[in-house]
Amino acid sequence: MYNDIKKLRFVLEKIDDVFSFKDEFGSVEKLLNSKLGYDATLMCIVQIGETLKKKFSSNFYEKYENLLPINQSYWTRNYIAHDYEGINKLIIEGIVREHLPKLKTTIETILSELENSKK
């Protein structure tokens, strides 16, 4: 369970990194129009997808897989990693605006549950 908590914290860190980048650039549009901001954001999304798909215990997946967008995140990771030049910025913008905030809330809820069950 400790490893699962550690991995959830890592995913939260990557989500918070994207939000921090957005704050530094002033908006999602400015973030994604900057090569530095765009590349950094995509790398965080790749890390999120990779971690959600392959890094947790089987018990974790049995309990939480229906709450998390595991397959969608991994599909997005593959899309970015294998078709970098063909990425649609509108899709990335939607992820940053809509999906990452929801994912953050879900992960915080799961993390709280796991940490409380440890006590």
Secondary structure by P-SEA (a helix, b strand, c coil): caaaaaaaaaaaaaaaaaaaaaaaaccaaaaaacaaaaaaaaaaaaaaaaaacccccaaaaaccccccaaaaaaaaaaaaacccccccaaaaaaaacccaaaaaaaaaaaaaaaaaaac
